[in-house]
Amino acid sequence: MLNGENFSDWKEKIMLVLGCMDIDLAFRMDEPPVPMDESMPSERVLYEK
């Protein structure tokens, strides 16, 4: 549980869980541009992720 004394431990554990779930990407990168019709499949996958 988070309290005023354990923020760094709490954050480390949260980032580990989010990293395992592959959700931490949202905290580390800006949203990519919306893919257009001529976008490559890899760009579409990145946007969906």
Biopython code that builds the backbone (N, CA, C, O; Angstrom):
import numpy as np
from Bio.PDB.StructureBuilder import StructureBuilder

atoms = [
    (1, "MET", "N", (0.843, -1.170, 0.000)),
    (1, "MET", "CA", (0.000, 0.000, 0.000)),
    (1, "MET", "C", (0.897, 1.245, 0.000)),
    (1, "MET", "O", (1.939, 1.277, 0.653)),
    (2, "LEU", "N", (0.475, 2.241, -0.730)),
    (2, "LEU", "CA", (1.244, 3.480, -0.838)),
    (2, "LEU", "C", (0.997, 4.361, 0.376)),
    (2, "LEU", "O", (-0.143, 4.587, 0.783)),
    (3, "ASN", "N", (2.088, 4.850, 0.943)),
    (3, "ASN", "CA", (1.995, 5.866, 1.991)),
    (3, "ASN", "C", (3.115, 6.871, 1.735)),
    (3, "ASN", "O", (3.825, 6.755, 0.736)),
    (4, "GLY", "N", (3.282, 7.826, 2.592)),
    (4, "GLY", "CA", (4.256, 8.882, 2.361)),
    (4, "GLY", "C", (5.706, 8.459, 2.455)),
    (4, "GLY", "O", (6.590, 9.234, 2.090)),
    (5, "GLU", "N", (5.980, 7.260, 2.930)),
    (5, "GLU", "CA", (7.354, 6.831, 3.142)),
    (5, "GLU", "C", (7.846, 5.804, 2.126)),
    (5, "GLU", "O", (9.045, 5.530, 2.076)),
    (6, "ASN", "N", (6.970, 5.235, 1.323)),
    (6, "ASN", "CA", (7.389, 4.133, 0.459)),
    (6, "ASN", "C", (7.148, 4.391, -1.030)),
    (6, "ASN", "O", (6.987, 3.443, -1.798)),
    (7, "PHE", "N", (7.122, 5.638, -1.442)),
    (7, "PHE", "CA", (6.808, 5.945, -2.829)),
    (7, "PHE", "C", (7.780, 5.294, -3.806)),
    (7, "PHE", "O", (7.336, 4.721, -4.801)),
    (8, "SER", "N", (9.080, 5.357, -3.566)),
    (8, "SER", "CA", (10.046, 4.807, -4.522)),
    (8, "SER", "C", (9.891, 3.296, -4.670)),
    (8, "SER", "O", (9.985, 2.772, -5.780)),
    (9, "ASP", "N", (9.656, 2.593, -3.565)),
    (9, "ASP", "CA", (9.420, 1.140, -3.649)),
    (9, "ASP", "C", (8.122, 0.853, -4.387)),
    (9, "ASP", "O", (8.066, -0.050, -5.222)),
    (10, "TRP", "N", (7.080, 1.619, -4.083)),
    (10, "TRP", "CA", (5.777, 1.447, -4.714)),
    (10, "TRP", "C", (5.883, 1.679, -6.216)),
    (10, "TRP", "O", (5.363, 0.892, -7.006)),
    (11, "LYS", "N", (6.559, 2.762, -6.613)),
    (11, "LYS", "CA", (6.699, 3.075, -8.029)),
    (11, "LYS", "C", (7.466, 1.978, -8.751)),
    (11, "LYS", "O", (7.087, 1.589, -9.856)),
    (12, "GLU", "N", (8.524, 1.478, -8.156)),
    (12, "GLU", "CA", (9.316, 0.413, -8.762)),
    (12, "GLU", "C", (8.462, -0.834, -8.995)),
    (12, "GLU", "O", (8.545, -1.459, -10.053)),
    (13, "LYS", "N", (7.654, -1.188, -8.022)),
    (13, "LYS", "CA", (6.789, -2.367, -8.155)),
    (13, "LYS", "C", (5.702, -2.148, -9.206)),
    (13, "LYS", "O", (5.398, -3.054, -9.983)),
    (14, "ILE", "N", (5.121, -0.961, -9.232)),
    (14, "ILE", "CA", (4.093, -0.650, -10.230)),
    (14, "ILE", "C", (4.680, -0.695, -11.630)),
    (14, "ILE", "O", (4.073, -1.272, -12.532)),
    (15, "MET", "N", (5.847, -0.098, -11.828)),
    (15, "MET", "CA", (6.476, -0.095, -13.154)),
    (15, "MET", "C", (6.841, -1.514, -13.588)),
    (15, "MET", "O", (6.760, -1.831, -14.775)),
    (16, "LEU", "N", (7.236, -2.358, -12.662)),
    (16, "LEU", "CA", (7.535, -3.751, -12.980)),
    (16, "LEU", "C", (6.282, -4.474, -13.470)),
    (16, "LEU", "O", (6.317, -5.175, -14.481)),
    (17, "VAL", "N", (5.190, -4.300, -12.755)),
    (17, "VAL", "CA", (3.927, -4.948, -13.153)),
    (17, "VAL", "C", (3.456, -4.408, -14.507)),
    (17, "VAL", "O", (3.059, -5.184, -15.376)),
    (18, "LEU", "N", (3.496, -3.095, -14.691)),
    (18, "LEU", "CA", (3.072, -2.521, -15.961)),
    (18, "LEU", "C", (3.986, -2.961, -17.102)),
    (18, "LEU", "O", (3.528, -3.172, -18.225)),
    (19, "GLY", "N", (5.268, -3.098, -16.813)),
    (19, "GLY", "CA", (6.205, -3.571, -17.827)),
    (19, "GLY", "C", (5.906, -4.998, -18.237)),
    (19, "GLY", "O", (5.985, -5.335, -19.418)),
    (20, "CYS", "N", (5.563, -5.836, -17.277)),
    (20, "CYS", "CA", (5.201, -7.226, -17.587)),
    (20, "CYS", "C", (3.921, -7.293, -18.400)),
    (20, "CYS", "O", (3.744, -8.193, -19.220)),
    (21, "MET", "N", (3.027, -6.335, -18.169)),
    (21, "MET", "CA", (1.776, -6.299, -18.907)),
    (21, "MET", "C", (1.920, -5.525, -20.214)),
    (21, "MET", "O", (0.967, -5.436, -20.988)),
    (22, "ASP", "N", (3.101, -4.964, -20.466)),
    (22, "ASP", "CA", (3.392, -4.163, -21.655)),
    (22, "ASP", "C", (2.526, -2.908, -21.718)),
    (22, "ASP", "O", (2.178, -2.442, -22.802)),
    (23, "ILE", "N", (2.183, -2.367, -20.561)),
    (23, "ILE", "CA", (1.404, -1.138, -20.488)),
    (23, "ILE", "C", (2.303, 0.059, -20.203)),
    (23, "ILE", "O", (1.905, 1.200, -20.436)),
    (24, "ASP", "N", (3.504, -0.187, -19.704)),
    (24, "ASP", "CA", (4.391, 0.910, -19.347)),
    (24, "ASP", "C", (4.816, 1.725, -20.553)),
    (24, "ASP", "O", (5.338, 2.827, -20.390)),
    (25, "LEU", "N", (4.611, 1.223, -21.744)),
    (25, "LEU", "CA", (4.958, 1.949, -22.966)),
    (25, "LEU", "C", (4.262, 3.306, -23.001)),
    (25, "LEU", "O", (4.826, 4.285, -23.490)),
    (26, "ALA", "N", (3.061, 3.364, -22.494)),
    (26, "ALA", "CA", (2.310, 4.614, -22.494)),
    (26, "ALA", "C", (2.958, 5.673, -21.616)),
    (26, "ALA", "O", (2.745, 6.867, -21.828)),
    (27, "PHE", "N", (3.740, 5.257, -20.642)),
    (27, "PHE", "CA", (4.408, 6.205, -19.762)),
    (27, "PHE", "C", (5.750, 6.668, -20.312)),
    (27, "PHE", "O", (6.292, 7.672, -19.852)),
    (28, "ARG", "N", (6.291, 5.950, -21.291)),
    (28, "ARG", "CA", (7.626, 6.261, -21.781)),
    (28, "ARG", "C", (7.645, 6.905, -23.156)),
    (28, "ARG", "O", (8.662, 7.488, -23.532)),
    (29, "MET", "N", (6.577, 6.824, -23.912)),
    (29, "MET", "CA", (6.568, 7.334, -25.285)),
    (29, "MET", "C", (5.345, 8.201, -25.521)),
    (29, "MET", "O", (4.294, 7.991, -24.917)),
    (30, "ASP", "N", (5.494, 9.182, -26.411)),
    (30, "ASP", "CA", (4.341, 9.963, -26.846)),
    (30, "ASP", "C", (3.504, 9.114, -27.790)),
    (30, "ASP", "O", (4.002, 8.160, -28.388)),
    (31, "GLU", "N", (2.245, 9.463, -27.918)),
    (31, "GLU", "CA", (1.368, 8.729, -28.821)),
    (31, "GLU", "C", (1.856, 8.902, -30.258)),
    (31, "GLU", "O", (2.106, 10.029, -30.687)),
    (32, "PRO", "N", (1.997, 7.805, -31.011)),
    (32, "PRO", "CA", (2.421, 7.939, -32.404)),
    (32, "PRO", "C", (1.301, 8.538, -33.242)),
    (32, "PRO", "O", (0.141, 8.524, -32.831)),
    (33, "PRO", "N", (1.644, 9.064, -34.416)),
    (33, "PRO", "CA", (0.605, 9.638, -35.270)),
    (33, "PRO", "C", (-0.381, 8.567, -35.733)),
    (33, "PRO", "O", (-0.031, 7.393, -35.859)),
    (34, "VAL", "N", (-1.606, 8.991, -35.980)),
    (34, "VAL", "CA", (-2.647, 8.071, -36.448)),
    (34, "VAL", "C", (-2.241, 7.543, -37.818)),
    (34, "VAL", "O", (-1.899, 8.325, -38.705)),
    (35, "PRO", "N", (-2.276, 6.212, -38.000)),
    (35, "PRO", "CA", (-1.875, 5.657, -39.294)),
    (35, "PRO", "C", (-2.849, 6.053, -40.403)),
    (35, "PRO", "O", (-4.060, 6.134, -40.197)),
    (36, "MET", "N", (-2.289, 6.291, -41.561)),
    (36, "MET", "CA", (-3.076, 6.630, -42.747)),
    (36, "MET", "C", (-3.256, 5.375, -43.591)),
    (36, "MET", "O", (-2.731, 4.314, -43.251)),
    (37, "ASP", "N", (-3.982, 5.491, -44.668)),
    (37, "ASP", "CA", (-4.204, 4.347, -45.560)),
    (37, "ASP", "C", (-2.896, 3.810, -46.121)),
    (37, "ASP", "O", (-2.762, 2.607, -46.345)),
    (38, "GLU", "N", (-1.934, 4.694, -46.349)),
    (38, "GLU", "CA", (-0.667, 4.274, -46.947)),
    (38, "GLU", "C", (0.393, 3.899, -45.903)),
    (38, "GLU", "O", (1.548, 3.658, -46.255)),
    (39, "SER", "N", (0.009, 3.848, -44.631)),
    (39, "SER", "CA", (0.951, 3.504, -43.560)),
    (39, "SER", "C", (1.378, 2.038, -43.652)),
    (39, "SER", "O", (0.628, 1.172, -44.101)),
    (40, "MET", "N", (2.608, 1.800, -43.210)),
    (40, "MET", "CA", (3.134, 0.437, -43.203)),
    (40, "MET", "C", (2.470, -0.355, -42.075)),
    (40, "MET", "O", (2.028, 0.233, -41.088)),
    (41, "PRO", "N", (2.397, -1.680, -42.209)),
    (41, "PRO", "CA", (1.800, -2.497, -41.143)),
    (41, "PRO", "C", (2.488, -2.320, -39.790)),
    (41, "PRO", "O", (1.832, -2.362, -38.750)),
    (42, "SER", "N", (3.809, -2.123, -39.801)),
    (42, "SER", "CA", (4.515, -1.929, -38.526)),
    (42, "SER", "C", (4.073, -0.644, -37.833)),
    (42, "SER", "O", (4.027, -0.594, -36.604)),
    (43, "GLU", "N", (3.748, 0.391, -38.598)),
    (43, "GLU", "CA", (3.264, 1.640, -38.013)),
    (43, "GLU", "C", (1.877, 1.447, -37.406)),
    (43, "GLU", "O", (1.557, 2.031, -36.370)),
    (44, "ARG", "N", (1.065, 0.630, -38.055)),
    (44, "ARG", "CA", (-0.273, 0.346, -37.535)),
    (44, "ARG", "C", (-0.185, -0.432, -36.212)),
    (44, "ARG", "O", (-0.929, -0.167, -35.269)),
    (45, "VAL", "N", (0.741, -1.394, -36.170)),
    (45, "VAL", "CA", (0.918, -2.204, -34.959)),
    (45, "VAL", "C", (1.393, -1.320, -33.809)),
    (45, "VAL", "O", (0.903, -1.444, -32.687)),
    (46, "LEU", "N", (2.339, -0.434, -34.083)),
    (46, "LEU", "CA", (2.839, 0.478, -33.053)),
    (46, "LEU", "C", (1.700, 1.345, -32.521)),
    (46, "LEU", "O", (1.590, 1.553, -31.312)),
    (47, "TYR", "N", (0.862, 1.846, -33.409)),
    (47, "TYR", "CA", (-0.246, 2.707, -32.975)),
    (47, "TYR", "C", (-1.239, 1.904, -32.125)),
    (47, "TYR", "O", (-1.712, 2.393, -31.098)),
    (48, "GLU", "N", (-1.551, 0.699, -32.540)),
    (48, "GLU", "CA", (-2.490, -0.133, -31.783)),
    (48, "GLU", "C", (-1.946, -0.471, -30.403)),
    (48, "GLU", "O", (-2.694, -0.526, -29.427)),
    (49, "LYS", "N", (-0.640, -0.697, -30.328)),
    (49, "LYS", "CA", (0.005, -1.041, -29.056)),
    (49, "LYS", "C", (-0.099, 0.132, -28.120)),
    (49, "LYS", "O", (0.379, 0.063, -26.988)),
]
sb = StructureBuilder()
sb.init_structure("model")
sb.init_model(0)
sb.init_chain("A")
sb.init_seg("    ")
for serial, (resi, resn, name, xyz) in enumerate(atoms, 1):
    if name == "N":
        sb.init_residue(resn, " ", resi, " ")
    sb.init_atom(name, np.array(xyz, "f"), 0.0, 1.0, " ", f" {name:<3s}", serial, name[0])
structure = sb.get_structure()
